[in-house]
Amino acid sequence: MEPEEAGTSSPRTPSSQFAWRNLSKTLILAYQSFGVVYGDLSTSPLYVYTSTFVGKLQRHHDEETIFGVFSLIFWTLTLIPLIKYVFILLSADDNGEGGTFALYSLLCRYGRFSLLPNQQAADEELSAYKYGSSSLAGSSTLKRFLEKHKKLRTALLLVVLFGACMVIGDGVLTPAISVLSSVSGLQVTEKKLTSGEVVLLACIILVGLFALQHWGTHKVAFLFAPIVIIWLISIFSVGIYNIVRWNPKILKALSPYYVIKFFRQNGRDGWISLGGILLCTTGTEAMFADLGHFTALSIRLAFGFVVYPCLVVQYMGQAAFLSRNPESILTSFYDSIPDPVFWPVFVIATLAAIVGSQAVITATFSIIKQCHSLGCFPRVKVVHTSRHIYGQIYIPEINWILMILCLAITIGFQDTTWIGNAYGVACITVMFVTTWLMALVIIFAWQRSIFLAVAFLFFFGTIEGVYLSASVMKVAQGGWVPIALSFIFMVVMYVWHYGTRMKYNFDLHNKVSLKWLLGLGPSLGIVRVPGIGLIYSELATGVPAIFSHFVTNLPAFHKVLVFVCVKSVPVPYVSPEERYLIGRICPRPYRMYRCIVRYGYKDIQRDNGDFESQLIQSIAEFIQMEAEDAQFSSSEISSLDGRMAVISTRSAQSSLSLIAAEQENIDFASTTVSSKSPTLQSLRSLYEDENPQLRRRVRFTLPEHPAMDPAVREELMDLIQAKEAGVAYIMGHSYVKARRSSNFLKKMVIDIGYSFLRKNCRGPSVALNIPHISLIEVGMIYYV
């Protein structure tokens, strides 16, 4: 018998197994995306037709008009969500992240468009952030033009923030219109509820929705995807029933001919109705914004094969029903549901509306945090609602503000048509901003022809511009709400950003002279006591003016000083290996260092208690690298405040510079429970969460290394002894005031606006997770 050839006994080759694993992972992500991404988009059939047939169009209930409305909905869904977002925008990710800030991050990566202070110093040697260069002459000229004019870069940031403010407006309007539309089904039952009773029920659901936010979406996330899938199957089935039952001729309306015919018959009234038709795209931006939680392929599969067909069939079925029952325009969705399945569909519609609202509220929290990372929003409390799912956060202050605004809109309007007008303005504005940013990404990031970017901008910008113009006509009928909300949030962002920049510019122009420090000598003219002083500053280079204030007001100072600068860089995440950038200030005897701690705009600054240990290990690794690299330390003077090095936490921990041994502040080992048991682990976790200042301590020792330079050994020993003596966190408790010569507007912004925001936001020490027991604050007044 012939021996079997090698490999033939295996049913699958390694490549096929790898392909199968990738496919199964993609399908799982596609399944999970239903509950997070498509809740808002899938509930739009509840209110689109009701919001479209308003004004004079209410009198046009003939079949041709209804067919034209459906044809517009079909082509809008095809051109904007399917072609623009699914096929084009999902490819414009920023290291896997999507959304308005991802596009802005890409532009900052390939062009120096960022307005973040001292950005280049913080970005040094960051692998995820590389400035690109274009080989196309036209794009290079445009790039230099934008980099040269600061006002244009400021305008670009304002456009991004305006889009972000409109997304915040979505966080107010989505729960209101979704929940109110879903419970309005009770007005078509035998025991009809009055409008007041429906509004009261909607308000109760909304209060419950916002009150449960602190539990986090992970608590009920496993229910989200099945709810939306059952909802999509339900509306698909109802749509098929209505097409067959009422008017199969609706299939002809897939032709764009009916769009042309619609505008010929209705003219200006048809154009105004576009403000309601665009609501079929609400929630589309979530496909791009939530890209970081999934993959582009999984979102494309879910939308192309499930969401898109279900929505098209549902809208088609509603149109077929309305063509035979035009009197049901105001309650078209619930009237089109067959009686035997009315209550199951009503229940699942309400649950789907809650799911869609939950996703938008969570996205609003994320947007607020990203604005803060760009230095454009006051410090707020960020609560991590999950230990295992990265990025799930809850912001209490914003949550209650959203709830109050949402209830005010629900009670004030009591009508989904008016809320829909406001919702349409917010959605189309975000899409319009995204189109303009995407055109710039095509030029600078993708390095394609300017003509291709212009073609993209012209095609989609024209379509969205027409919808935007129709929405503007409804400003007086509710469309003013997102504009007013955006204006308020923009004022808050501008005042905070302006005050922060003024304070930073003061530090930048009043830095302590290195010659003055060198003249003081290694003792700095005061007593240097054992210990490490971590001096927090916003400067990535130089010594801040407040340091001289410390020296003149404190009788003694720590032997080892580290100037810590926490910076946000325009990338979504910074890997832990590249978190710390270490350098030296002044010659070696001064024992003064600089550490830049870098975070991406989606990074979470977790209070894990390891910061001090990682910082000490990183400085020790830097000292050793400096000694081993002849070019790095060829000149003491050149390293006074010059070259810095990225210190990987992994390489530092595996380095021979220091040996770390953990010590617990509480003797968990003395208990009879196994150290690996869940009980002990839960006790330790609870203890560390409630006592962040008393977490595990790490004791360092210097290994035997005969070849080590004596000066390096002495410096490392000083570092270890200083760590054993204790670590103090030193910050300036600053007050910012406008100069007397400032104009009235500047005094209003600084002395009233910025001062109010600083007093009512979280303090910098709390935001940076600095233990209060080790904090030293020195007051200082900034006259800007």
C-alpha positions in Angstrom: 0.0 0.0 0.0 1.4 3.4 -1.0 2.2 5.6 1.9 0.0 8.6 2.2 1.6 11.9 1.1 2.5 14.3 3.8 -0.2 16.8 4.5 -3.0 15.0 2.7 -4.3 13.6 6.0 -5.0 17.1 7.2 -8.4 18.4 6.2 -7.3 22.0 6.3 -4.0 23.6 5.4 -2.6 26.3 7.8 -3.5 29.0 5.3 -7.1 27.8 5.2 -7.3 27.6 9.0 -6.0 31.1 9.2 -8.6 32.3 6.6 -11.4 30.5 8.5 -10.3 32.1 11.8 -10.3 35.6 10.2 -13.7 35.0 8.6 -15.2 33.8 11.9 -13.8 36.7 13.8 -15.1 39.1 11.2 -18.6 37.5 11.4 -18.6 37.8 15.2 -17.6 41.5 14.9 -20.3 42.0 12.3 -22.9 40.5 14.7 -21.7 42.7 17.6 -21.8 45.8 15.5 -25.6 45.6 15.2 -26.1 46.5 18.8 -23.6 49.4 18.9 -23.6 50.9 15.4 -27.0 50.4 13.8 -29.5 51.1 16.6 -30.1 54.7 15.5 -30.0 54.1 11.8 -32.4 51.1 12.0 -35.1 53.0 13.9 -35.3 55.8 11.4 -38.4 54.2 9.6 -40.4 55.2 12.7 -40.4 58.9 11.8 -39.1 59.5 8.2 -42.5 59.6 6.3 -44.1 61.5 9.1 -41.4 64.2 8.9 -41.5 64.3 5.1 -45.2 65.0 4.4 -45.4 68.3 6.2 -46.6 71.7 5.1 -48.2 72.0 1.6 -46.9 68.5 0.8 -49.6 67.1 3.1 -52.1 67.8 0.4 -50.2 65.7 -2.2 -51.1 62.1 -1.3 -51.3 60.7 -4.8 -49.4 57.6 -5.8 -46.8 59.4 -7.9 -45.8 61.6 -5.0 -45.4 58.7 -2.6 -43.4 56.8 -5.1 -41.2 59.8 -5.6 -40.6 60.1 -1.9 -39.6 56.5 -1.7 -37.3 56.8 -4.7 -35.6 59.7 -3.0 -35.2 57.7 0.2 -33.7 54.8 -1.7 -31.1 56.8 -3.6 -30.2 58.8 -0.5 -29.5 55.6 1.4 -27.5 54.3 -1.6 -25.4 57.4 -2.2 -24.6 58.6 1.3 -24.5 55.6 3.7 -23.6 52.9 1.2 -21.2 54.6 -1.3 -19.8 57.5 0.7 -19.4 55.9 4.1 -19.2 52.1 3.5 -17.1 52.1 0.4 -15.0 55.3 0.8 -14.9 56.7 4.4 -14.3 53.4 6.1 -11.0 53.3 4.3 -9.9 56.6 5.8 -9.1 55.2 9.3 -6.5 56.5 11.7 -4.8 53.4 13.0 -8.1 51.6 13.0 -10.1 54.6 14.4 -12.8 56.5 12.7 -14.8 59.7 13.1 -14.2 63.4 12.7 -11.2 63.5 15.0 -9.7 60.6 13.1 -9.8 62.6 9.9 -8.3 65.6 11.7 -5.6 63.4 13.2 -4.7 62.1 9.7 -4.4 65.7 8.5 -2.1 66.6 11.4 0.0 63.5 10.7 0.6 64.3 7.0 0.7 68.1 7.5 1.7 70.4 10.4 -1.9 71.5 10.9 -2.1 70.9 14.7 -2.6 73.9 17.0 -1.6 71.8 20.1 1.2 73.7 21.9 4.7 72.4 21.5 3.4 69.4 19.5 6.6 68.5 17.7 8.5 68.0 20.9 5.9 65.7 22.3 5.8 63.7 19.0 9.5 63.0 18.9 10.3 59.4 18.0 6.6 58.4 18.2 6.2 55.6 15.6 2.5 56.1 15.1 2.9 59.7 14.2 4.9 60.5 11.1 4.8 63.7 9.1 4.1 62.8 5.5 5.5 64.4 2.4 3.6 64.6 -0.8 5.1 64.0 -4.2 2.3 65.8 -6.0 3.2 69.4 -6.8 -0.3 70.8 -6.3 -0.9 69.1 -3.0 2.6 70.2 -1.8 1.8 73.8 -2.6 -1.6 73.6 -0.8 0.1 72.0 2.2 2.7 74.7 2.5 0.0 77.3 2.1 -2.1 75.9 5.0 1.0 75.3 7.2 2.0 78.9 6.7 -1.3 80.6 7.6 -2.3 80.0 11.2 -5.7 81.4 10.7 -6.5 78.7 8.2 -5.3 76.0 10.6 -7.5 77.6 13.3 -10.4 77.6 11.0 -9.8 73.9 10.3 -9.9 73.1 14.0 -13.0 75.2 14.5 -14.7 73.2 11.7 -13.8 70.0 13.5 -15.1 71.3 16.8 -18.3 72.5 15.2 -18.8 69.0 13.8 -18.1 67.6 17.3 -20.7 70.1 18.8 -23.3 68.8 16.3 -22.5 65.3 17.4 -23.2 66.4 21.0 -26.5 67.8 19.7 -27.2 64.3 18.3 -26.7 63.0 21.9 -29.6 65.3 23.0 -32.0 64.8 20.0 -31.6 61.1 19.3 -33.1 59.8 22.6 -35.9 62.4 22.3 -37.0 61.5 18.8 -36.4 57.8 19.0 -38.2 57.1 22.3 -41.1 59.5 21.5 -41.5 58.0 18.1 -41.5 54.4 19.5 -44.1 55.1 22.2 -46.3 57.1 19.8 -47.6 53.7 18.7 -49.9 53.8 21.7 -51.9 56.5 19.9 -53.1 54.1 17.2 -54.4 51.4 19.6 -58.0 50.9 20.6 -57.4 52.6 23.9 -55.6 55.7 22.5 -53.4 57.7 24.8 -53.4 61.4 24.6 -50.3 63.4 23.5 -49.6 64.4 27.1 -49.7 60.8 28.3 -47.4 59.7 25.5 -44.9 62.5 26.4 -45.1 61.6 30.1 -44.3 57.9 29.2 -41.4 59.0 27.0 -40.0 61.2 29.7 -40.1 58.3 32.2 -38.2 56.1 29.8 -35.7 58.8 29.1 -35.1 59.4 32.9 -34.5 55.7 33.4 -32.2 55.6 30.4 -29.9 58.3 31.7 -30.1 57.1 35.3 -28.7 53.8 34.2 -25.7 55.2 32.4 -23.4 54.8 35.3 -23.7 51.0 35.1 -22.0 51.1 31.7 -23.1 49.6 28.4 -21.1 46.4 29.1 -23.7 45.3 31.7 -26.4 44.9 29.1 -24.3 44.9 25.9 -25.0 41.2 25.2 -28.7 42.1 24.7 -28.1 44.9 22.2 -27.2 42.9 19.1 -30.2 40.4 19.4 -32.6 43.3 19.9 -31.5 45.2 16.8 -31.4 42.0 14.7 -34.9 41.0 15.7 -36.0 44.6 15.0 -34.5 44.4 11.5 -36.1 41.1 10.8 -39.4 42.4 12.0 -39.4 45.5 9.8 -38.1 43.5 6.8 -41.0 41.0 7.2 -43.6 43.8 7.6 -42.2 45.5 4.5 -42.5 42.4 2.4 -46.1 41.9 3.7 -47.0 45.5 2.8 -45.5 45.3 -0.7 -47.4 42.1 -1.5 -50.6 43.1 0.3 -51.0 46.7 -0.9 -49.1 47.7 -4.0 -46.3 45.6 -5.8 -45.9 48.4 -8.3 -43.8 50.2 -5.8 -40.8 48.3 -7.2 -40.9 50.6 -10.2 -40.0 53.5 -7.8 -36.4 52.2 -7.6 -35.8 54.0 -10.9 -34.4 57.6 -10.5 -37.0 58.7 -13.0 -39.5 59.0 -10.1 -37.1 61.5 -8.3 -37.2 63.8 -11.4 -40.9 63.4 -11.6 -41.3 64.2 -7.9 -39.5 67.5 -8.2 -41.4 68.4 -11.5 -44.7 68.0 -9.7 -43.9 69.5 -6.4 -41.2 72.1 -7.0 -40.3 74.1 -4.0 -42.5 72.0 -1.7 -40.6 68.9 -2.8 -37.3 70.6 -2.1 -38.4 71.6 1.5 -39.5 67.9 2.1 -35.8 66.9 1.7 -35.4 68.0 5.3 -37.5 65.0 6.3 -36.1 62.6 3.8 -32.6 63.1 5.0 -33.7 61.6 8.4 -33.3 58.2 6.7 -29.5 58.6 7.1 -29.6 59.5 10.8 -27.0 57.3 12.6 -24.9 56.9 9.5 -22.0 58.8 11.1 -21.9 56.0 13.8 -20.6 53.5 11.2 -17.5 55.6 10.8 -17.2 56.9 14.4 -17.4 53.4 15.9 -14.8 51.9 13.5 -12.3 51.5 16.3 -14.4 48.9 18.1 -14.8 46.8 15.0 -13.2 46.4 11.6 -14.1 48.0 8.2 -15.0 44.6 6.7 -17.3 43.6 9.6 -19.2 47.0 9.3 -19.4 46.6 5.5 -20.8 43.1 5.8 -23.4 44.0 8.4 -24.6 47.1 6.5 -24.4 45.7 2.9 -26.0 42.3 3.6 -28.5 43.0 6.4 -29.1 46.6 7.4 -29.3 48.1 3.9 -31.7 45.5 2.4 -34.0 45.6 5.5 -34.3 49.4 5.5 -35.0 49.5 1.7 -37.7 46.9 2.0 -39.2 48.6 5.0 -39.4 52.0 3.3 -40.7 50.3 0.2 -43.4 48.6 2.2 -44.5 51.8 4.0 -44.7 53.5 0.6 -46.9 50.7 -0.8 -49.2 51.0 2.3 -49.4 54.8 2.0 -50.2 54.6 -1.7 -53.5 52.8 -0.8 -54.0 54.5 2.7 -52.8 58.1 2.3 -54.9 59.2 5.4 -52.4 57.3 7.6 -49.4 59.7 6.9 -49.1 60.9 10.5 -48.9 57.3 11.9 -47.7 55.5 8.8 -45.3 53.0 10.5 -47.7 51.6 13.2 -50.7 51.7 10.9 -48.8 49.6 8.4 -48.2 46.8 10.9 -50.7 43.9 10.7 -52.9 43.6 13.8 -51.7 40.2 15.0 -48.0 41.3 15.4 -48.7 44.9 16.5 -47.7 44.5 20.2 -44.6 42.4 19.6 -43.3 45.0 17.0 -44.2 47.9 19.4 -42.2 46.3 22.2 -39.2 45.6 20.0 -39.4 49.1 18.5 -39.2 50.7 22.0 -36.2 48.5 22.9 -34.5 49.3 19.6 -35.0 53.0 20.3 -33.4 52.6 23.7 -30.5 50.7 22.2 -30.0 53.4 19.5 -30.1 56.2 22.2 -27.6 54.3 24.4 -25.1 54.1 21.6 -25.4 57.9 20.8 -25.1 58.9 24.4 -21.9 56.7 24.8 -20.5 58.3 21.6 -21.2 61.8 23.1 -19.1 60.9 26.2 -16.3 59.8 23.9 -16.5 63.1 21.9 -16.3 65.2 25.0 -13.2 63.3 26.1 -11.6 63.8 22.7 -12.3 67.5 22.8 -10.6 67.6 26.3 -7.6 65.8 24.8 -7.3 68.6 22.3 -7.3 71.2 25.1 -10.8 72.4 24.0 -13.0 71.3 26.9 -12.8 71.7 30.7 -11.6 68.8 32.8 -14.5 66.6 33.7 -14.8 63.4 35.7 -14.3 60.3 33.5 -15.5 57.0 35.0 -14.4 53.7 33.4 -17.5 51.5 33.4 -15.6 48.3 32.4 -12.4 46.8 33.5 -12.2 44.6 30.4 -13.7 46.6 27.5 -11.4 49.5 26.6 -12.9 52.9 25.9 -16.3 52.5 27.7 -16.6 55.6 29.8 -19.2 57.6 31.7 -19.1 61.3 32.4 -21.6 62.2 35.2 -21.8 66.0 34.6 -22.4 65.6 30.9 -24.9 62.8 31.4 -27.2 64.9 33.6 -26.9 67.9 31.3 -27.9 65.7 28.4 -30.9 64.4 30.3 -32.1 67.9 31.3 -31.8 69.1 27.7 -33.4 66.0 26.3 -36.4 66.3 28.7 -36.7 70.0 27.8 -36.9 69.2 24.1 -39.4 66.4 24.6 -41.7 68.4 26.8 -41.2 71.6 24.8 -41.9 70.3 21.3 -44.1 67.2 22.0 -43.9 66.5 18.3 -41.5 64.3 16.4 -41.8 66.5 13.3 -40.3 69.5 15.1 -37.7 67.4 16.8 -37.0 65.8 13.4 -36.3 69.2 11.9 -33.7 69.8 14.6 -32.3 66.3 14.2 -31.9 66.8 10.5 -29.9 70.0 10.8 -27.5 68.3 13.2 -27.0 65.1 11.1 -26.5 66.8 7.7 -24.1 69.3 9.2 -21.9 66.5 10.6 -21.9 64.8 7.2 -21.1 68.0 5.4 -18.1 68.6 7.7 -17.0 65.1 7.1 -17.1 65.5 3.3 -14.8 68.6 3.5 -12.3 66.9 5.8 -12.3 63.7 3.6 -11.5 65.8 0.6 -8.4 67.1 2.4 -7.5 63.6 3.5 -7.6 62.4 -0.2 -5.1 65.1 -1.0 -2.7 65.0 2.0 -3.0 61.5 3.5 -3.9 59.4 0.4 -1.7 61.7 -1.8 -4.1 61.5 -4.7 -4.8 64.1 -7.3 -6.5 67.3 -6.3 -8.9 66.8 -9.2 -10.1 63.5 -7.5 -10.6 65.3 -4.2 -12.5 68.1 -6.0 -14.7 65.5 -7.8 -15.5 63.8 -4.4 -16.2 67.2 -2.8 -18.4 68.3 -5.7 -20.4 65.2 -6.0 -21.2 64.5 -2.3 -20.9 68.2 -1.3 -23.6 69.1 -3.8 -26.0 66.3 -2.6 -25.5 67.2 1.0 -25.6 70.9 0.2 -29.0 70.5 -1.2 -30.2 68.7 1.9 -28.5 71.3 4.1 -30.3 74.1 2.3 -33.6 72.4 2.8 -32.9 71.9 6.5 -32.0 75.5 6.9 -35.5 76.4 5.8 -36.8 74.6 8.9 -34.6 76.5 11.4 -37.7 78.4 12.7 -39.6 75.1 13.1 -37.1 73.4 15.5 -33.9 73.6 13.5 -32.6 76.3 15.7 -32.1 73.8 18.6 -28.8 72.1 17.4 -27.5 75.5 16.2 -28.1 77.0 19.7 -26.6 74.0 21.5 -23.6 74.0 19.2 -23.1 77.8 19.8 -23.2 77.3 23.6 -20.7 74.4 23.5 -18.5 76.2 21.0 -18.3 79.2 23.4 -17.3 77.0 26.2 -14.7 75.3 24.1 -13.3 78.6 22.8 -13.1 80.2 26.2 -11.3 77.2 27.7 -9.0 76.8 24.7 -8.2 80.5 24.7 -7.5 80.7 28.4 -5.4 77.6 28.3 -3.3 78.9 25.4 -2.8 82.3 27.1 -1.5 80.5 30.2 0.8 78.3 28.1 2.1 81.3 26.2 2.9 83.0 29.5 5.0 80.0 30.5 6.6 79.8 27.1 7.8 83.4 27.1 8.8 83.5 30.8 10.9 80.3 31.0 13.6 80.2 33.5 17.0 80.9 32.0 19.4 77.9 32.0 22.3 80.3 32.6 20.5 81.3 35.8 20.2 77.7 36.9 23.8 77.0 36.0 24.8 80.0 38.0 23.1 78.7 41.1 25.1 75.5 41.0 24.0 71.9 41.7 22.5 72.9 45.0 20.3 75.6 43.3 21.2 77.9 46.1 19.0 76.0 48.6 19.1 72.8 50.7 18.7 69.6 48.6 17.0 67.0 50.8 16.5 63.3 50.0 13.5 62.5 47.8 12.1 62.9 44.3 10.2 66.0 43.4 7.8 65.6 40.4 7.2 69.1 39.0 4.2 69.2 36.7 4.3 71.7 33.8 2.7 72.1 30.4 6.0 72.9 28.8 7.7 70.2 26.8 10.9 72.2 26.6 12.6 74.6 29.1 11.9 75.2 32.7 8.6 76.9 33.6 8.5 80.3 35.4 6.8 78.8 38.4 10.0 76.8 39.2 11.7 80.0 40.3 8.6 80.7 42.4 9.1 77.3 44.0 12.8 77.9 44.6 12.2 81.3 46.2 9.3 80.2 48.4 10.4 76.7 49.6 13.3 76.5 52.1 14.5 73.2 50.7 14.1 71.1 47.6 14.3 67.4 46.6 17.7 66.0 45.6 16.2 64.5 42.4 13.9 66.7 40.3 11.8 65.5 37.4 9.8 68.0 35.2 6.7 66.0 34.1 4.7 67.1 31.1 1.5 65.2 30.2 0.7 65.7 26.5 -2.1 64.6 24.2 -0.9 63.8 20.7 -3.2 63.6 17.7 -3.2 59.8 17.4 -5.9 57.6 18.8 -3.6 55.6 21.1 0.0 55.7 22.2 1.5 52.2 23.0 2.8 51.8 26.6 6.2 51.1 25.1 6.3 54.7 23.7 4.5 56.4 26.6 7.6 58.0 28.2 10.0 60.4 26.6 13.0 61.0 29.0 15.7 63.7 28.8 18.1 65.7 31.1 18.0 69.3 32.2 21.4 70.8 33.2 24.6 68.7 33.8 24.6 65.4 35.7 25.4 66.8 39.2 22.1 68.7 39.2 20.0 65.5 39.1 17.3 67.2 37.0 15.4 65.3 34.4 12.4 65.8 32.0 9.7 63.3 31.3 7.0 63.8 28.7 4.1 61.4 29.2 2.1 61.0 26.0 -1.5 60.0 25.5 -3.6 59.7 22.4 -7.0 61.4 22.0 -8.8 58.1 22.9 -6.3 56.9 25.5 -7.6 56.5 29.1 -5.4 57.7 31.9 -5.9 54.9 34.3 -4.9 55.2 37.9 -3.1 51.8 38.1 -0.5 52.9 40.7 2.5 52.0 38.5 3.4 55.5 37.3 6.2 56.1 39.9 7.8 52.8 39.3 7.7 53.1 35.6 9.1 56.6 35.7 12.0 55.5 37.9 12.8 52.6 35.7 12.6 54.8 32.6 15.0 57.4 34.1 17.4 54.6 35.1 17.3 53.2 31.6 17.9 56.7 30.2 21.0 57.2 32.4 22.4 53.9 31.2 21.7 54.6 27.6 23.3 58.0 27.9 26.5 56.5 29.3 26.6 53.8 26.6 25.9 56.1 23.6 29.0 58.2 23.0 27.3 60.5 20.6 24.4 61.0 23.0 26.6 62.3 25.8 29.5 63.7 23.7 28.8 67.1 25.1 27.4 67.9 28.5 26.3 71.3 27.4 24.4 69.9 24.4 22.3 67.8 26.7 21.2 70.6 29.0 17.7 70.6 27.5 18.1 69.0 24.2 17.8 65.4 22.9 15.4 63.1 24.6 14.9 59.4 24.2 11.8 57.1 24.2 12.2 54.6 27.0 10.1 51.4 26.5 8.6 50.3 29.8 9.3 46.7 28.7 12.9 47.3 28.0 13.2 49.3 31.3 11.7 46.5 33.3 14.0 43.9 31.6 17.0 46.2 31.9 20.0 45.5 34.1 19.9 49.1 35.4 17.7 48.3 38.4 16.2 45.3 40.1 12.6 45.8 41.2 10.9 43.9 44.1 7.2 44.5 44.9 6.1 45.2 48.5 2.5 45.3 49.5 1.3 47.9 52.0 -1.2 45.5 53.3 -0.3 41.9 54.2 -2.6 39.9 52.0 -0.2 37.0 52.1 -0.9 36.5 55.9 -4.4 35.3 55.2 -5.0 31.6 54.9 -6.7 32.1 51.5 -4.6 31.1 48.5 -2.9 34.1 46.8 -4.3 32.9 43.5 -7.9 32.7 44.8 -10.6 35.0 43.5 -11.4 36.1 47.0 -7.9 37.5 47.7 -7.7 39.0 44.2 -11.1 40.7 44.7 -10.0 42.0 48.2 -6.7 43.4 46.8 -8.6 45.0 43.8 -11.1 46.6 46.2 -8.4 47.8 48.5 -6.4 49.4 45.8 -9.4 51.0 44.2 -10.4 52.6 47.5 -6.9 53.6 48.5 -5.0 54.7 45.4 -2.3 56.4 47.6 -1.6 53.2 49.4 -1.0 50.8 46.6 1.8 48.4 46.1 5.3 49.8 46.5 8.3 48.7 44.5 11.7 48.7 46.0 14.7 49.0 43.7 18.2 47.7 44.1 21.3 48.1 42.0 22.7 44.9 40.5 26.3 43.9 40.6 27.9 45.2 37.5 31.7 45.6 37.7 32.0 47.3 34.3 29.5 50.1 35.2 30.9 53.6 35.1 31.3 55.0 38.7 29.5 58.2 37.8 26.6 56.2 36.4 26.5 54.0 39.5 26.5 57.0 41.8 23.7 58.6 39.9 21.6 55.4 40.0 22.2 55.1 43.7 21.1 58.6 44.2 17.9 57.8 42.2 17.2 54.7 44.3 17.9 56.5 47.6 15.6 59.4 46.6 12.9 56.9 45.7 13.2 55.3 49.1 13.0 58.7 50.8 9.6 59.4 49.1 8.1 61.0 46.0 6.3 64.4 46.2 4.1 65.8 43.5 4.6 69.6 43.0 2.1 71.7 41.1 1.3 75.4 40.7 -2.1 76.5 42.0 -2.4 79.2 39.4 -4.8 82.0 39.0 -5.2 83.5 35.5 -6.2 87.1 35.1 -6.2 89.6 32.2 -3.8 92.5 32.3 -5.2 95.9 33.2 -4.4 97.1 29.7 -6.5 94.3 28.1 -9.6 95.2 26.2 -13.1 94.7 27.6 -13.8 91.5 25.6 -10.6 89.8 26.8 -11.3 90.7 30.4 -14.8 89.2 30.0 -13.3 86.0 28.5 -10.4 85.5 31.0 -11.7 87.1 34.3 -15.3 85.8 34.0 -15.6 83.0 31.5 -12.3 81.1 32.0 -12.2 81.8 35.7 -15.8 80.3 36.1 -14.8 77.2 34.1 -11.7 76.6 36.1 -13.5 77.0 39.4 -16.2 74.5 38.4 -14.2 71.9 36.6 -12.1 69.2 38.1 -8.7 70.2 39.4 -5.5 69.2 37.5 -4.3 67.1 40.4 -7.5 65.1 40.4 -7.5 64.7 36.6 -3.9 63.5 36.6 -4.7 61.0 39.4 -2.1 62.6 41.8 -2.4 61.2 45.3 -3.5 64.1 47.5 -1.3 63.0 50.5 1.8 63.6 48.4 0.8 66.8 46.7 2.5 70.2 47.2 0.8 73.2 45.7 2.3 76.7 45.4 0.1 79.6 44.4 0.9 81.9 41.5 -1.0 84.6 39.5 -0.7 84.7 35.7 -1.3 88.1 34.1 -2.0 87.3 30.5 
